[in-house]
Amino acid sequence: QSFVVPLSSPGQPAVLEASVMMGSIKVVGYEGSEVQVEVSFENEDDEDFEESEREGLRRIPSNSAGVTIEEKNNKVEIGTDWSNEEVYLLIKVPYQTSVHLSGLNGDLVEVEGVQGTHELSHTNGEITARNMRGSVIANTTNGDVLVELLEIEPDTPMSFSSFNGDVEVVLPASLQADLFMQAGQGDVYTDFDVELRATTPKVTQEREGSGAYRVRMEKAVEGSIGGGGPELRFKTFNGDIILRKPK
């Protein structure tokens, strides 16, 4: 199924928010003034379905699913219902679109060729962002993170993290930034000239509303590139951190 979503103010920057419970999202920038959405489904239950009975009742495949699309003031929201069907969203947006994507279970969250303020998250899947402009915050629990920024928003902090997976980020060769990197059981690699700083563990203390007292100690690799700038945070537990210039 394909849908065309007109924007309230064509030609002006837009915002896309999309999420899937099961499945994948791919967003691509294009020379247009509308948002184009292509929806497809795959039911794994149908592929492996076997006739079975329960207390004399015959089982039939359950393949219910739903997708909701709304637009208001150049903001497009796309959501999916919880079901056993995997939903695949292919979305084309104008180049100047800030993209906020989230996935729970499925293959990946992927975006390419857009400019804006982007937030990408996943629980069990990869995050891939290529030919981007602006700023990116990307976080997944299980999967690799790959982000390629051709131009970055000045003076804007960014973060990139995974618990189980590599974090690879490509940034302009003219980068000026302060770095905060944590690779629990991995290594850090870069082809930038990084001026490392001697660090001591950071300790934060706070008292919660319930009266509980909490202390946290955090140690990381810190440094600067090009004299320093906005803070860029990289974090993974089982994986490597790779920060490099464009090839």
C-alpha positions, 0 to 999 in steps of 0.5 A, spaced: 500 500 500 502 506 498 500 513 501 501 520 499 501 525 505 501 533 503 504 537 508 501 543 510 506 548 508 510 545 502 517 547 501 518 549 509 522 544 513 518 538 516 518 533 521 517 526 521 516 521 527 515 514 525 515 507 530 514 500 529 513 495 534 515 489 529 519 490 522 523 496 519 523 503 517 527 506 511 527 513 510 530 517 504 530 524 502 528 526 495 526 532 491 519 533 493 514 537 497 510 531 500 511 525 504 510 518 500 509 512 505 509 505 502 507 500 507 508 492 506 507 486 511 510 479 512 507 474 517 512 469 519 506 465 522 503 464 515 510 461 513 511 456 518 503 455 519 501 448 521 494 446 522 493 445 530 487 444 535 486 446 542 480 443 546 477 441 539 478 448 536 481 449 529 487 454 529 487 459 524 492 464 522 492 471 526 495 476 521 491 483 524 496 489 523 494 496 523 498 503 521 496 510 522 498 516 519 497 523 521 499 530 518 499 537 522 503 543 521 508 540 517 509 534 522 507 527 520 506 521 525 506 514 523 505 509 528 503 501 528 499 497 532 502 491 536 501 484 532 505 478 530 506 481 523 512 485 521 511 492 518 516 495 513 515 502 512 519 505 506 518 513 507 520 518 502 521 525 505 523 532 502 530 533 504 529 538 509 526 534 514 528 532 521 527 525 522 525 521 529 525 514 528 524 508 533 523 501 533 522 495 538 523 488 534 526 487 527 531 488 522 533 496 522 532 503 522 535 506 516 535 513 514 539 517 508 540 524 505 536 528 509 537 535 513 535 537 520 535 534 527 535 527 527 533 522 533 534 514 532 533 509 537 532 501 536 531 496 542 533 490 538 536 492 531 541 496 527 541 503 526 544 506 519 544 513 517 548 515 511 549 522 507 546 526 513 546 533 515 545 537 521 545 533 528 544 526 530 542 522 536 542 514 535 541 509 540 540 502 540 541 496 545 542 490 540 545 492 534 551 496 530 550 504 529 553 507 523 552 514 522 555 518 516 554 526 517 556 530 511 555 537 515 554 538 522 550 543 526 554 548 529 555 548 537 550 542 537 552 536 542 551 529 539 551 522 542 551 515 539 551 508 543 549 501 543 550 496 548 551 490 544 554 492 537 559 497 534 559 504 534 561 507 527 561 515 526 563 518 520 564 526 521 567 532 516 575 532 516 574 539 519 571 537 525 572 541 532 569 537 538 570 535 545 570 527 545 567 523 551 568 515 549 566 509 553 568 502 550 567 497 555 569 491 552 572 494 546 577 498 543 577 505 540 579 507 533 580 513 529 584 517 524 583 524 527 588 527 531 585 527 538 588 531 543 587 526 549 586 529 556 588 526 563 582 524 566 579 521 573 573 518 574 567 522 575 562 521 581 555 524 581 551 524 587 543 525 588 538 523 592 531 521 589 524 523 591 523 517 595 529 519 600 534 514 596 541 516 595 545 514 589 552 515 587 555 513 580 562 513 578 564 514 570 570 513 567 571 514 559 576 516 554 576 524 553 579 528 548 578 534 543 579 535 536 581 541 532 581 545 539 575 543 541 567 544 541 560 541 542 561 535 546 560 528 542 559 522 546 560 515 544 558 509 548 558 501 547 559 495 552 560 489 547 563 492 541 568 497 538 568 505 537 570 507 530 570 515 529 573 517 522 573 522 516 570 521 510 573 516 505 
